[in-house]
Amino acid sequence: MKKDSDFRTQAFIEETERWSAHNYKPLPVVLERGEGVWVWDVEGNRYLDMLAAYSALNQGHGHPRILEVAHEQLERLTLTSRAFHNDQMGPFLAELCQATGFEKALPMNTGAEAVETAIKMVRKWGYEVKGVPENQGEIIVCEGNFAGRTTTIVSFSSEAQYREGFGPFTPGFRTVPYGDAAAFEEAVNENTVGFLIEPIQGEGGVRVPPDGYLRETREICTRENVPFVADEIQTGLGRTGRLFCCDWEEVRPDVLIVGKALGGGVYPVSATIADHEYMDVFQPGDHGSTFGGNPLGAAIARQALKVTLEEELPQRSAELGAWFMEELQALESPHVDHVRGKGLMVGVVIKETSGPARPFCEALMRRGILAKETQEQVVRFAPPLVIDKDLLAEALEEIGPVLRGDGVEL
């Protein structure tokens, strides 16, 4: 028999399904409050957040330092548009460039907007600086990529569902296998204006390329005068155990794309970062956003960046992630093919003979752990980076039985 609380949860879900397009398939939980690594549903049940809003909550839910700045800025000034200057955007960009080692940054809101910014930037650079014939520029991307869902971005997706029904598609992209440096080198030609890559493919299933791949493709880009464009929207700001995932191989991109955790889980903030050679192709009117660089978002992002650095979240991710992956591998589940990832960006690959990953995520939810499947067979674990080892150990006590199949309908 259903409890009254079950009907309350179902009412919220039914209302959402009634009034929203059915473009997501969330787990059947309705959340109303969060603090640190914890979230509570409308019935008062507590869950450990092991997804962190796809890495947008690296600093955790409601980090007090970030909320304090947000409240202060809300009472001062929230939006000016780019028609006027504000007193937060300049300091934000300066601090972001100093932290990343680049000369300039262009602020946007969502990750997809930042990717679109990078695409426009390297295309115009290709025509004005490299000398590629107009409208002949090609950007090389990798199979399994995910960079957003705009019309241009789905044009270079290899996922059939992301494209079906949305054509005609934007030309100018060439796809190569992920992790294959030789295939990338073969695809480069005189019209190549960029190589857009995720150092680890998050939505692609937490796919980690072979050791040395980033360094080798970086060397090819340098030799062939091709901008190396790193999409670090999910992998950046400490998620993989370094400030940026490219740091694992000491690779410096020509263009760095950041988002998600840059907004501290409070407000959408993204940025495309590069040196003046690339950034200076933009002239007034070429590109922009009404909300990009707004004072509220800039103030929040400044504090989110400070929290990431001052609380040493990349180091925490490296140490805890290495231990957590070892513990997951030691579970010896008959349903797990292998475990992969870096830092606290971890994918548990479920064997196809055991069915899809979704039932495992639903079973975890019933045990108070919120994780989400990706690419059908992968359970992704990516908790806020403020989590501690004791909590991860407690989570493993719930994760172990589920991955071994206890209470999972297969």
N, C-alpha and C positions, 0 to 999 in steps of 0.2 A: 504494500500500500504506500502511495506517495505521501510524504509529509507536506504540510502547508507550505513550508519553505521551498520545496521543490516546485510548487506551482508559481511562487513568486519569481524564481529564477526563470522558469519557462515563460512567464508573462513578458519579462524583459526581452528574452530571445525572440519571442513571437512578434513583439512590437518592432524590433530591429528588422526582422525578416520581412515584415509587412511594408515598412517604409523605405527600405534600402534596396539597392541593386544587389543581386546575389553574387558578388564578385570576390567574396572571401568565404572560407569554411573554418571558422574559429572553433576551438574546443568549447564545449557547452558549460562555460563558467562566466558569470557576470561580476566583474570586479568594480569595487567602489572606493577603495582606499589603498594607499601604499606607503611604506616607510622602509628605507634602506633596501634590504633584499627581500622584504616580505610584502605580500599583497593580501587583501581581504575581499571576499565576495559579499554579495548583498545579504547573505544569511549569516555573516560573521565568521565564516570558515577562513582559516589562514593557510596561505600557500607560500612555498619558497619559489621565487621567480627565477627560473633557470633559462630564460630567454632574453631578458633585459631589453625588450622591444627591439629585437634584432640588432643589439649593440648600441641603441640610442640611450640606454640607461647605464652606461659604464660606471657612473658616479652614484648609482642607486636611486631609488625613489625619494624625492623630496629632500635632497641633500641640503642641510640647513644653510650652508654658506651660499649656495646658489639661490635658494628661495629668498634669503635676506636681500640679496642684490636685486632679484626680480621685483620684490615688493617695493624697494626703494625707487627703482626705475619706473615702475607703474605709476607712482605718485608724482613723478617729475615730467617725463615725456616718453611717449611710446612710438610715435611715427611722425616722420617729416616728409617722406618720399625722398628720392634723390634730387628733387628740385632745389633742396637746401642742404647745407651741411648740418651735422649734429656732433655733439661733443663725445660720443662713444665710438663711432665707427673708426675714426683715425687711430685711437689707442688700441682698439681691438685688432685692427689689421697689423699694426706695428708689433704687438705682442705675438700674434699668430706667425708673422714672418720671422721674428726673432727665434721662436720656438722651433720652427721648421727649417730655417736656414735659407729662405728664399727672399727675393727682393720685393715682390708685390703679391697682393691677393685681391680677388674680386669676390665680394660677398653675395650669396644668394640665400635661398630658404631651404629647399628640399635637395636631396642628393641628386635626383634626376635633373634638376635645374643646373646643378654644378657640372654634371656630365655634359649636358647640352652646351654649357659655356665652354668647356674644354674642347668639344668638337668644333665649335665655331672658331675658337682661338687657333687651333692647329691648322684648320683649313685656310684661314686667312693668312697665317704665317707661311703656309706652303705656297700660296699664290704671290704674296708680296715680298717674301724673303728668299725662299728656296727657288722660286721661279717656275713652279709647276703651272702648266697651262690652265687657264680658267675653267672651273667646273670639272677638272680631271683628277682632282685629289682623291686619294684612297687612304682610308684608315684601316689598319689590320686589327682584328679582334679575335678572341679565342672562342672556340666551341664551348658551350656550357656557360657562357657569360650571363650575368644579370646586372644591369645598370639602371633599371627603372622601367617605366611602362609608357613613356611618351611615344608618339608615332615614329619619330626618328630612331629612338632606342630599340623599340621592338623590331625595327627594320633589320638590325644586325643580330637579333636573337636567334639561337638555334633551337629554341623550344617552340614546337609547333603551336601549342595553345596560345602563346603570347602573340602570335601573328595571325591566327585564323580569323578571318572576317575583317581585318583592319587595314588591308592594302588599299591603294598601291603604296609601295614602300619607298623609303628614301634610299637612293643609290649611293655608292661611294664607300662601301665597306667590303672587306675581304676577310673570310673566316679561316683560321688555321686551328689544328688540334692544340688543346691546352697542354702545356708541359713539353712540347716538342720544339726545341730551339732550331733544329735544322729545317723544319717545315716553315717556321717564321722567316728564317733567312731566305729561303727559296721564294717566299711570297713577296719580299721587298722588291720594289722597282723604283724607277725615277719619279713616279707620281705618288709615292707613299709619303703621307704627311703626318702620320702618327701611328703609334702602337698602343692601344688601349687595353689595359690588363688589370685584373684583380690579383694581388699577390697570393691570396687564397680565395677560391670561389665559394662564397657563403651560400647563396641560394642554389648554387650548382651542386650542393651536397657536401660542403666543407671539404672541397677537393684541394689538396696540397700538392704543388708541383714538385718535381724532383729537385734535390739539392743542386744548386748551381744554375738553375734555369733562369732565375731573375738576373743574375750576374751576366750570364751568357747573352741573353737577349738585350740587356743594357749595352754590352760591348758592341753588338751588332748595330743597335740604334746609333751609337756614337760614330761608328765607322761609316754608316750609310747616311748620316745626317737625317735621322728620323727621330722626332720627339718621342720619348718614353713617357707615357701618360699612365700614372698609377691611380687606379680607383681604390682609395683606402677609406671609403665611406663606412664599410663594416669593419674592416680589419684595423683601422687606425685608432689613434688615441688610447693605446695601451691594450687593446683587445687580445692581441696575439703574443704578448710578452715583451714587446718593444714599443716605443712610442708609435712607430709605423712598421708594418710588416716587412717592408723593403729593407729596413734596418738590419734584419737577420742576415742579409747578404751584402750589407754595406753598399746598397744601391741607392743612388740619388736620382729620382725621376727628373725629367724636364718640366713636367706638369704634375702636380699633386692635387688630388680631389678629396676633400674631406666633408663630412656631414654628420648625421646621427648624433653621436656623443658630443659633438661640438656644441649642441644646444642643451647639454646637461639633463636631458630627459624632460625639459620644461618648455622648450620653444624650438621650432624648426629653424636651424641655422646651418648653412653649408658654405663652402668657399672653394674656389679654384685658385691654386697657388702656383706661381711661376716667376722666373726672372724677367727683367724688362724686355729681353729679346722677343719673348712671346706675348707678354701682356700689353706691350705698347702698340700692337696692331689694332687695338680697339680705339676708336675715336668717338666723341660724343654722338649719341644716337645709334651706334652700332649694336648695342646690347644693354640690357638693364632689367630692373625689377622694382616695382613700387615699394615692396617690403624689404628688398635686399639691403642689408646694412642698416636696418632701422635701429634706433637707440635701445629699444627693449632687448631685441635679439643680440645686439652687440654687447650690451652690458652682461647679459646672461652667459654668452659665449666666453667673454673674458674670464669670468669666474669659473666656468666649467673647465677651461684650459688650466687655470691656476690649480684647481683641485686635482686634476689629473697629474700635474707635475709635482706639486708640493706633497701630495699624499702618496706619491710613488706608485701609482696604479699599474704602470707597465711592469715594474719589478714584482709586484704582488701577483699579477697575472702569470708571469713567467714561472714563479716558484710554485704557486698553487696549481697552475695548469699542468705542469710536468708531473706533480704528485697525483693529481686527479686522473690523468690519463693512465698512469701506471695502475692505479686502483681499478679503473674500469677494465683494463686489459686482463687483470688478475681474476676477474669474476668468472672467466671461463664459461660463458653462457653458450648453450647449444644453438642459440638463435642469433648470435652476433658473429658476423663475418670478420670484421676488424674495427679498430678504433683509430681515428685520425684527427689531426688538428695541430694547433700551436697555441700556447698560452691557454686562456679560458675560452677558446673557440674550438669546440670539440664536436666531432660527429661520430656517432655510433652506427655503423652500417649493419642493418638487419639482413640476414640471409633471405633471398627470395623464396626459398622453400618454407620459410616461417611466416610468409605473408608480408603485408606492408607495415610500415613503422607506426601508422596511426593508432592501432589498438594499444601499442606499448605506451604511447603518449597519453591516451585516455586512462590507462591503468595507473600511470604515474600521477595524473590529476586526482584520481580517487585516493591516492596516498599523500596528497598535499604537495606534489611537485609539478610545477608548470613548465613543460618543455613542448617543442613543436617539431613535427616531422617536416622534412624537406626532401624533394626528389623521391618521394614515395618510400624509399628504403632507409632513410637516415633520420635518426633521432638526434637533434641538435641540442647541445648543452652550452649555454653562454650566459652565465649568471652575471649580475653586477660585479664589477671588479673590487668592490668594497667587501665582498664576502670573506669570511675567515675559514681557516682549515677545519675548525670544529664543526661548523655548519655544513661544510662539504662532506665531512665524515658522516654526519647524521643523514645527509641526503643519500649517501651511498647505501645506508641501511635500508632505504626504501627503493632505491634504484636497482640494487642487486636482485631482489626477488622478482621484480618486474622483468628485467632483462633475461632472467632464467625461465620466465614464462608463468610465474605464479599469478593467478588471477587475470590472465590475459586470454581472451577468446581468439584462438588462432584458426 
